[in-house]
Amino acid sequence: MKTKFKWLIIASMATMCLTSSAQTMTEEIETDVMEAFKMHAFPGDSLSGFPERAIREDLATKNVFGQELENHIKQLKRDYIKNKYYRKDEKAN
């Protein structure tokens, strides 16, 4: 009986350690993927001249915060890049 209980405790502890380790690895991978996505989606040189600080301050006065603010900023950055690099081609035609 003691042997079964001992193995049950060992198995429970091993399961908890593996679960905790897997969760930590998953969080690290997700962080790395998000950082790579940010670098790919919004390279710094494409956004030179984008007035992010002024936009954030303006949106803060309009009570836009949290995820809504971040999503709005991302959309404005996309629009800025489209206007800066791709609209010129359409105007020439």
C-alpha positions as CSV (number, residue, x, y, z in Angstrom):
1,M,0.0,0.0,0.0
2,K,2.8,2.4,0.9
3,T,4.5,1.6,-2.4
4,K,1.4,2.5,-4.4
5,F,0.9,5.7,-2.5
6,K,4.6,6.6,-3.0
7,W,4.3,6.0,-6.8
8,L,1.1,8.0,-6.9
9,I,2.8,11.0,-5.2
10,I,5.9,10.7,-7.5
11,A,3.6,10.5,-10.6
12,S,1.6,13.5,-9.4
13,M,4.6,15.6,-8.8
14,A,6.1,14.7,-12.2
15,T,2.9,15.6,-13.9
16,M,2.8,19.0,-12.2
17,C,6.4,19.7,-13.2
18,L,5.8,18.7,-16.8
19,T,2.6,20.8,-17.0
20,S,4.3,23.8,-15.6
21,S,7.3,23.4,-17.9
22,A,5.2,23.0,-21.0
23,Q,3.1,26.1,-20.1
24,T,6.3,28.2,-19.6
25,M,7.7,27.0,-23.0
26,T,4.4,27.8,-24.7
27,E,4.3,31.3,-23.3
28,E,7.9,31.9,-24.4
29,I,7.2,30.6,-27.9
30,E,4.1,32.8,-28.2
31,T,6.1,35.8,-27.1
32,D,8.8,35.1,-29.7
33,V,6.2,34.6,-32.4
34,M,4.5,37.9,-31.5
35,E,7.9,39.8,-31.5
36,A,8.7,38.3,-34.9
37,F,5.3,39.3,-36.2
38,K,5.7,42.9,-35.0
39,M,9.1,43.2,-36.7
40,H,7.7,41.8,-39.9
41,A,4.4,43.7,-39.9
42,F,5.7,47.1,-38.8
43,P,9.4,47.7,-39.6
44,G,10.7,50.9,-38.1
45,D,11.9,52.5,-41.3
46,S,8.5,52.3,-42.9
47,L,7.0,54.2,-40.1
48,S,9.5,57.1,-40.1
49,G,7.4,60.3,-39.8
50,F,4.4,58.5,-38.2
51,P,3.2,60.7,-35.3
52,E,2.4,57.9,-32.9
53,R,2.9,59.9,-29.7
54,A,0.6,62.7,-30.9
55,I,-2.0,60.2,-32.0
56,R,-1.9,58.3,-28.6
57,E,-2.3,61.6,-26.7
58,D,-5.2,62.7,-29.0
59,L,-7.0,59.3,-28.5
60,A,-6.4,59.4,-24.8
61,T,-8.3,62.7,-24.6
62,K,-11.1,60.9,-26.5
63,N,-11.1,58.1,-23.8
64,V,-9.8,55.4,-26.2
65,F,-7.7,53.0,-24.1
66,G,-6.6,49.4,-23.9
67,Q,-7.0,47.0,-26.8
68,E,-9.2,49.4,-28.7
69,L,-6.4,51.9,-28.7
70,E,-3.8,49.4,-29.8
71,N,-5.9,48.1,-32.6
72,H,-6.7,51.6,-33.8
73,I,-3.0,52.5,-33.8
74,K,-2.2,49.4,-35.8
75,Q,-4.8,50.3,-38.4
76,L,-3.5,53.9,-38.6
77,K,0.0,52.5,-39.1
78,R,-1.2,50.3,-42.0
79,D,-3.0,53.2,-43.6
80,Y,0.1,55.4,-43.2
81,I,2.3,52.8,-44.9
82,K,-0.3,52.3,-47.7
83,N,-0.5,56.0,-48.3
84,K,3.2,56.5,-48.1
85,Y,4.3,53.7,-50.4
86,Y,1.5,52.5,-52.5
87,R,-0.9,55.4,-53.3
88,K,1.8,57.1,-55.4
89,D,1.6,54.3,-57.9
90,E,-2.1,54.6,-58.3
91,K,-1.9,58.4,-58.7
92,A,0.6,58.1,-61.5
93,N,-1.7,55.9,-63.6
